[in-house]
Amino acid sequence: MKRIKIPGVDQEISQLILGTMMYSPAQYEHSTKMLDTFFEAGGNTLDTAHIYGGGNSEKLIGLWMKERGNREEVFLIDKGGHPQGGIPNRVSPEYIKLDLDENLTRLDTDYIDLYMLHRDDLNMPVNTIIDYLNEEIDSGRIRAIAASNWTPKRIVEANAYATENRLNGFVACSNNISLAVPMEPMWGGCVNVDEDARRWHIESQFPLMPWSSQARGFFSGAFTPDKRDNGDMVRVYYNDNNFERLSRANKLGEKNGFSAIQVSLAYCLNLPFPIFPIVGPANLDEMNSSLGALNLDLSDDEMAWLNLET
């Protein structure tokens, strides 16, 4: 698996990031097998969050790293500041610190490689956020910072403040992009990469670590226009253009010996800016499918055709 160096981060990052939302100590054998398989394939980057499984994802990763003795080999992404407990905006230093304290305890580690804010609060000044996160960098508890579900405008504003004040800015963001274009965000407070944001990533070459990079299984064969039992999928992805993208992914996949969902992941991997899709396989078959997408290179013509540009 390709590993890529991005500005502001010392360690190289595997191009696929393993999402661990579904892993927990209660399923220790299965969860650790998934982590082992990913690392054996050359992956080294894990994505978790304070809210995932009520902390079970972090606890599982902590147990696994301790058992394997591999903390230094793992590039660990963790997140905080997600709404919870009836509090919609938790991006202030007070709440971020609460989450970070618990992140580190659950993970049984004294640092996180890349700490992301899980949401944004437009009423919170960027200087307040950047100043606090740099205090945590100076303390050694986090090594780099990023933003999940922040617009390019806010990221540019935050990084301009950081540059002007010789502070560390955001080195990446985690917003949604996939071959299927969502009609609206899957969850409140989330940010999708629209055409303007895509142009910004291309022009700035700002790294993207997209969640739901395979459109929550839209290309798996489980979804057809007349199968409408999943209300969220219908609300977000069900339109003629996305089903045409699915049809084209099937055709291109059949031609090259790949499944449609592998084609959809390869589409993300071949976008013209630094991109590290987060994948969340539930089992080894899905893991192998995601890993297999790394073997599919798409031409500019194929990329445009898949995205209905031609």
Secondary structure, DSSP 4 states (H G I P E B T S, - for coil): --EE--TT-SS-EESSEEE-TT--GGGHHHHHHHHHHHHHTT--EEE--TTGGGGHHHHHHHHHHHHHT-GGG-EEEEEE---BTTBS---SHHHHHHHHHHHHHHHT-S-BSEEEESS--TTS-HHHHHHHHHHHHHHTSBS-EEEES--HHHHHHHHHHHHHTT---EEEEE-B--SSPPSS-SSTT--B--HHHHHHHHHH---B--SSTTGGGTTTT---TT----HHHHHHH-SHHHHHHHHHHHHHHHHHT--HHHHHHHHHHTSSS-B--EE--SSHHHHHHHHHGGG----HHHHHHHTT--
